[in-house]
Amino acid sequence: MLVRGTRRSALKLARLPAVRARACVRLNSTQAAASVDPKIEKIVQDISKLTLLETSALISELKTQLNIPDIAMPVAGAAPAGAAAPAAEEAKEEEVKEEKTIFAIKLESFDAKSKPKVIKEVKNLLGLSLVEAKKFVEAAPKILKDNVAKEDADKIKASLEALGAKVALE
């Protein structure tokens, strides 16, 4: 009994690609796509039959033929590749030349006497509960807010420093 069920499943799977090929309809296509050049349509059909390795080889060959540079996607914690290192250095130099407008506010430390005031201020700034704000402040140094405009960052920094906290803008 189990063999028959497995056999039927195998037969269904064997027929599946043939059925799919006959009934293959692209749902997102539009009427404008029907007027595609036959040459382009043939290329697309040929590419869609390639395996992943063949597609990767095709992409790298097209990049070399058309002189398309590789775009390095930054990965958290990874060092930039050797070819991307000069580009990264140029980007850092441009950042230094331009004045920063967006900052990350980092709570470095705080005075022990002003701890309750700093907790209340962090609670109000971040919309945390009192317990969460206390844990946040005790975990200093920690980033309070990220992607903050310069004016707002200066205001927050001034208010926290007035309460006895050490704040850095990054």
Secondary structure, DSSP 8 states (H G I E B T S, - for coil): -HHHHHHHHHHHHHHHHHHHHHT---TT--GGGGG--HHHHHHHHHHHTS-HHHHHHHHHHHHHHHT--------TT----TTTHHHHHHHHHHHHHS---EEEEEEEEE-GGGHHHHHHHHHHHHT--HHHHHHHHHT-SEEEEEEEEHHHHHHHHHHHHHTTEEEEE-
